Amino acid sequence: MDKIVIPSLEMQDLSVEQIACLSHHHLQELHVSLTELTTRVERALNLR
């Protein structure tokens, strides 16, 4: 399995206002990482 890459942004430390101010590029990176993480969690849950 490939290594999961977590974005360098610490999302739990960001307020809603800060997230809203992220550049389009950073929002895209965050979206891709979260989508990949969600997919991996769903696959892991289906292996049980």
TORKOL-4160 file (C-alpha; in steps of 0.2 Angstrom, whole numbers, padded with zeros to 4 digits, m for minus):
48
<pt num="1" X="0000" Y="0000" Z="0000"/>
<pt num="2" X="0006" Y="0017" Z="m0004"/>
<pt num="3" X="0010" Y="0030" Z="0010"/>
<pt num="4" X="m0004" Y="0041" Z="0014"/>
<pt num="5" X="0001" Y="0059" Z="0011"/>
<pt num="6" X="m0007" Y="0071" Z="0023"/>
<pt num="7" X="m0007" Y="0090" Z="0018"/>
<pt num="8" X="0005" Y="0101" Z="0027"/>
<pt num="9" X="m0009" Y="0112" Z="0032"/>
<pt num="10" X="m0015" Y="0107" Z="0050"/>
<pt num="11" X="m0033" Y="0108" Z="0046"/>
<pt num="12" X="m0038" Y="0106" Z="0064"/>
<pt num="13" X="m0029" Y="0122" Z="0068"/>
<pt num="14" X="m0038" Y="0132" Z="0055"/>
<pt num="15" X="m0054" Y="0142" Z="0058"/>
<pt num="16" X="m0068" Y="0142" Z="0045"/>
<pt num="17" X="m0062" Y="0160" Z="0040"/>
<pt num="18" X="m0044" Y="0154" Z="0037"/>
<pt num="19" X="m0050" Y="0139" Z="0027"/>
<pt num="20" X="m0061" Y="0151" Z="0017"/>
<pt num="21" X="m0046" Y="0162" Z="0013"/>
<pt num="22" X="m0035" Y="0147" Z="0007"/>
<pt num="23" X="m0029" Y="0149" Z="m0011"/>
<pt num="24" X="m0038" Y="0138" Z="m0024"/>
<pt num="25" X="m0023" Y="0128" Z="m0026"/>
<pt num="26" X="m0022" Y="0124" Z="m0007"/>
<pt num="27" X="m0040" Y="0120" Z="m0007"/>
<pt num="28" X="m0038" Y="0108" Z="m0021"/>
<pt num="29" X="m0023" Y="0099" Z="m0013"/>
<pt num="30" X="m0033" Y="0097" Z="0003"/>
<pt num="31" X="m0048" Y="0090" Z="m0006"/>
<pt num="32" X="m0038" Y="0077" Z="m0015"/>
<pt num="33" X="m0029" Y="0072" Z="0001"/>
<pt num="34" X="m0046" Y="0071" Z="0010"/>
<pt num="35" X="m0054" Y="0061" Z="m0004"/>
<pt num="36" X="m0039" Y="0049" Z="m0004"/>
<pt num="37" X="m0040" Y="0047" Z="0014"/>
<pt num="38" X="m0059" Y="0043" Z="0014"/>
<pt num="39" X="m0056" Y="0030" Z="0000"/>
<pt num="40" X="m0043" Y="0021" Z="0010"/>
<pt num="41" X="m0053" Y="0021" Z="0026"/>
<pt num="42" X="m0068" Y="0014" Z="0017"/>
<pt num="43" X="m0058" Y="0001" Z="0009"/>
<pt num="44" X="m0051" Y="m0004" Z="0026"/>
<pt num="45" X="m0068" Y="m0005" Z="0033"/>
<pt num="46" X="m0074" Y="m0016" Z="0019"/>
<pt num="47" X="m0059" Y="m0028" Z="0023"/>
<pt num="48" X="m0067" Y="m0033" Z="0040"/>
